[in-house]
Amino acid sequence: MILKRLLPISCSLVALTSTASANVRASPESLPSPGSYSQQQPSRDGIGKVYMGREISFVMGHRGIDWLERRDREKEERT
């Protein structure tokens, strides 16, 4: 009995979230053109793919929190 009551709610939530995520996707006009990326020999911190003159770095995981929260970060990066 409870399952029959919950099923319509869960189905509507799935429909709602899939519609919301579809609206968040970038339009083709806002995506970079295929020619704006280039390849190079990867540095020790990057993946070798370059966008607008800057190499894309690796994705940082949760273990990078100490580096992000270091005391002298603002002075180093002059934000």
Backbone as a chain_set.jsonl record, in Angstrom:
{"seq": "MILKRLLPISCSLVALTSTASANVRASPESLPSPGSYSQQQPSRDGIGKVYMGREISFVMGHRGIDWLERRDREKEERT", "coords": {"N": [[0.813, -1.189, 0.0], [1.871, 1.307, 0.856], [3.981, 1.499, -0.935], [2.647, 1.862, -3.376], [1.725, 4.433, -3.027], [4.068, 5.921, -2.849], [5.37, 5.521, -5.275], [4.345, 7.162, -7.497], [5.289, 9.655, -6.621], [8.096, 9.346, -6.573], [8.554, 8.872, -9.282], [7.782, 11.312, -10.398], [9.691, 12.962, -9.279], [12.019, 12.04, -10.503], [11.472, 12.743, -13.15], [11.369, 15.511, -12.833], [14.004, 16.154, -11.981], [15.485, 15.296, -14.198], [14.557, 17.019, -16.151], [15.36, 19.463, -15.103], [18.148, 19.171, -15.142], [18.551, 19.052, -17.855], [18.061, 21.641, -18.619], [20.268, 22.967, -17.661], [22.427, 22.369, -19.207], [24.939, 23.448, -21.514], [24.476, 25.655, -24.236], [24.99, 25.069, -27.771], [26.193, 27.337, -28.891], [27.612, 28.491, -26.804], [29.652, 26.76, -26.246], [33.151, 26.008, -26.569], [34.851, 26.29, -29.693], [35.915, 23.516, -31.742], [38.485, 23.99, -32.682], [39.772, 25.556, -30.784], [41.2, 24.238, -28.89], [44.366, 22.717, -28.211], [47.113, 20.419, -28.445], [49.9, 19.45, -26.449], [53.136, 18.478, -25.177], [52.624, 16.906, -22.127], [52.927, 18.681, -19.035], [54.294, 18.3, -15.69], [52.152, 18.832, -14.087], [49.919, 18.89, -15.686], [47.528, 17.862, -18.289], [48.212, 17.952, -20.895], [46.507, 19.027, -22.746], [45.613, 22.056, -24.192], [43.976, 25.115, -23.652], [43.028, 28.18, -24.812], [45.678, 29.091, -24.56], [46.497, 28.123, -22.082], [47.47, 25.348, -20.15], [45.437, 22.571, -19.324], [44.842, 21.353, -16.112], [45.235, 18.432, -13.965], [42.412, 16.836, -12.415], [41.539, 17.781, -9.172], [41.437, 15.98, -6.184], [39.894, 15.082, -3.03], [42.059, 15.057, -1.372], [43.545, 17.278, -1.779], [42.898, 19.356, -0.108], [44.497, 20.462, 1.911], [46.357, 21.925, 0.462], [44.689, 23.798, -0.759], [43.698, 25.202, 1.443], [45.866, 26.468, 2.603], [47.866, 28.695, 4.575], [49.33, 30.833, 3.397], [48.245, 31.191, 0.877], [46.649, 33.287, -0.273], [48.468, 35.402, -0.35], [50.426, 34.323, -2.071], [48.978, 33.936, -4.471], [47.855, 36.359, -4.918], [45.105, 37.267, -4.887]], "CA": [[0.0, 0.0, 0.0], [2.751, 2.474, 0.924], [4.733, 1.532, -2.183], [1.798, 2.444, -4.411], [1.636, 5.869, -2.785], [5.375, 6.533, -3.072], [5.819, 5.36, -6.649], [4.119, 8.357, -8.313], [6.14, 10.744, -6.15], [9.46, 9.111, -7.028], [8.586, 9.043, -10.735], [7.724, 12.738, -10.714], [10.983, 13.54, -8.918], [12.96, 11.687, -11.565], [11.146, 13.584, -14.297], [11.722, 16.88, -12.495], [15.453, 16.32, -11.983], [16.023, 15.164, -15.549], [14.212, 18.249, -16.857], [16.207, 20.528, -14.582], [19.516, 19.004, -15.628], [18.569, 19.356, -19.282], [18.091, 23.09, -18.763], [21.562, 23.468, -17.227], [23.427, 22.094, -20.236], [25.344, 24.602, -22.301], [23.999, 25.69, -25.613], [26.106, 24.893, -28.699], [26.871, 28.607, -29.137], [28.487, 28.838, -25.692], [30.751, 25.803, -26.169], [34.304, 26.414, -27.369], [34.946, 25.623, -30.992], [36.897, 22.434, -31.697], [39.816, 24.484, -32.992], [40.357, 26.369, -29.724], [42.042, 23.367, -28.078], [45.543, 22.176, -28.876], [47.827, 19.415, -27.66], [51.324, 19.646, -26.243], [53.72, 17.501, -24.264], [52.098, 17.236, -20.793], [53.835, 19.056, -17.955], [54.087, 17.407, -14.542], [50.877, 19.155, -13.448], [48.835, 19.019, -16.643], [47.118, 16.711, -19.093], [48.71, 18.123, -22.25], [45.508, 19.715, -23.563], [45.749, 23.488, -23.966], [42.816, 25.919, -24.02], [43.319, 29.613, -24.751], [47.056, 29.303, -24.145], [46.804, 27.579, -20.762], [47.313, 23.898, -20.07], [44.425, 22.089, -18.388], [45.482, 20.542, -15.079], [44.522, 17.252, -13.505], [41.322, 17.084, -11.485], [42.003, 17.655, -7.791], [40.564, 15.211, -5.315], [39.718, 15.558, -1.651], [43.35, 15.117, -0.68], [44.147, 18.578, -2.043], [42.343, 20.379, 0.781], [45.581, 21.153, 2.623], [46.934, 22.893, -0.465], [43.725, 24.875, -0.959], [43.476, 25.935, 2.681], [47.132, 26.872, 3.209], [47.845, 30.029, 5.166], [49.921, 31.859, 2.527], [47.691, 31.087, -0.473], [46.214, 34.582, -0.772], [49.681, 36.178, -0.648], [51.048, 33.711, -3.255], [48.184, 34.079, -5.681], [47.447, 37.767, -5.007], [43.72, 37.313, -5.35]], "C": [[0.864, 1.263, 0.0], [3.537, 2.61, -0.372], [3.923, 2.164, -3.312], [1.673, 3.952, -4.247], [2.955, 6.564, -3.12], [5.817, 6.49, -4.526], [5.532, 6.585, -7.516], [5.001, 9.532, -7.907], [7.557, 10.56, -6.671], [9.569, 9.286, -8.537], [8.556, 10.516, -11.112], [9.025, 13.429, -10.336], [12.028, 13.247, -9.975], [12.714, 12.555, -12.786], [11.563, 15.021, -14.048], [13.228, 17.09, -12.551], [16.036, 16.178, -13.373], [15.695, 16.397, -16.381], [15.108, 19.387, -16.396], [17.632, 20.39, -15.095], [19.61, 19.284, -17.116], [18.647, 20.854, -19.511], [19.441, 23.687, -18.405], [22.626, 23.289, -18.307], [23.701, 23.331, -21.075], [24.78, 24.517, -23.705], [25.193, 25.544, -26.546], [26.868, 26.19, -28.974], [27.864, 28.951, -28.038], [29.665, 27.878, -25.549], [31.925, 26.287, -27.012], [34.349, 25.652, -28.685], [36.02, 24.551, -30.928], [38.323, 22.912, -31.947], [40.469, 25.276, -31.882], [41.191, 25.54, -28.739], [43.244, 22.93, -28.894], [46.206, 21.185, -27.928], [49.282, 19.825, -27.537], [51.844, 18.514, -25.373], [53.249, 17.847, -22.852], [53.193, 17.641, -19.822], [53.567, 18.134, -16.772], [52.742, 17.642, -13.875], [49.692, 19.132, -14.398], [48.562, 17.765, -17.441], [47.585, 16.826, -20.542], [47.731, 18.8, -23.183], [45.544, 21.191, -23.186], [44.503, 24.193, -24.466], [43.164, 27.377, -23.782], [44.702, 29.886, -24.164], [47.433, 28.738, -22.791], [46.536, 26.081, -20.739], [46.281, 23.528, -19.01], [45.112, 21.155, -17.392], [44.661, 19.303, -14.767], [43.391, 17.672, -12.58], [41.841, 16.845, -10.076], [40.973, 16.89, -6.974], [40.493, 15.808, -3.922], [41.029, 15.691, -0.896], [44.063, 16.448, -0.893], [43.68, 19.676, -1.113], [43.435, 21.137, 1.526], [46.228, 22.211, 1.741], [45.988, 24.071, -0.678], [43.582, 25.763, 0.273], [44.772, 26.39, 3.339], [47.092, 28.354, 3.594], [48.332, 31.115, 4.208], [49.363, 31.847, 1.101], [47.312, 32.454, -1.05], [47.415, 35.448, -1.157], [50.343, 35.643, -1.926], [50.291, 34.04, -4.531], [47.701, 35.506, -5.908], [46.037, 37.923, -5.554], [43.053, 38.623, -5.029]], "O": [[0.611, 2.186, -0.774], [3.738, 3.723, -0.858], [4.467, 2.921, -4.116], [1.53, 4.671, -5.235], [2.948, 7.686, -3.626], [6.576, 7.358, -4.959], [6.435, 7.019, -8.232], [5.414, 10.32, -8.758], [8.162, 11.513, -7.16], [10.577, 9.797, -9.024], [9.236, 10.925, -12.053], [9.427, 14.385, -10.999], [12.837, 14.113, -10.308], [13.663, 13.052, -13.393], [12.061, 15.685, -14.957], [13.692, 18.087, -13.103], [16.996, 16.873, -13.705], [16.489, 16.782, -17.239], [15.566, 20.188, -17.211], [18.261, 21.388, -15.447], [20.66, 19.714, -17.592], [19.237, 21.297, -20.496], [19.736, 24.813, -18.806], [23.63, 24.002, -18.305], [22.814, 24.15, -21.315], [24.631, 23.435, -24.274], [26.314, 25.866, -26.151], [28.064, 26.15, -29.261], [28.858, 29.629, -28.298], [30.593, 28.165, -24.794], [31.723, 26.908, -28.056], [33.926, 24.498, -28.761], [36.951, 24.666, -30.13], [39.272, 22.292, -31.467], [41.635, 25.648, -32.018], [41.821, 26.103, -27.844], [43.161, 22.789, -30.114], [45.881, 21.136, -26.742], [49.828, 20.475, -28.428], [51.069, 17.687, -24.891], [53.452, 18.978, -22.409], [54.258, 17.025, -19.783], [52.693, 17.271, -16.852], [52.235, 16.765, -13.176], [48.558, 19.335, -13.962], [49.247, 16.751, -17.307], [47.381, 15.905, -21.333], [48.091, 19.12, -24.316], [45.512, 21.538, -22.005], [44.023, 23.914, -25.564], [43.549, 27.76, -22.678], [44.872, 30.806, -23.364], [48.588, 28.859, -22.382], [45.516, 25.608, -21.239], [46.26, 24.11, -17.925], [45.872, 20.271, -17.786], [43.538, 19.147, -15.246], [43.427, 18.768, -12.02], [42.498, 15.839, -9.809], [39.773, 17.142, -7.078], [40.979, 16.913, -3.68], [41.088, 16.377, 0.124], [45.08, 16.714, -0.252], [44.039, 20.836, -1.315], [43.305, 22.341, 1.746], [46.606, 23.278, 2.225], [46.432, 25.215, -0.768], [43.366, 26.967, 0.14], [44.774, 26.674, 4.536], [46.364, 29.147, 2.997], [47.789, 32.219, 4.215], [49.962, 32.442, 0.206], [47.629, 32.741, -2.204], [47.383, 36.144, -2.171], [50.773, 36.428, -2.771], [50.892, 34.381, -5.55], [47.19, 35.823, -6.982], [45.807, 38.615, -6.545], [41.882, 38.817, -5.355]]}, "num_chains": 1, "name": "protein.A"}
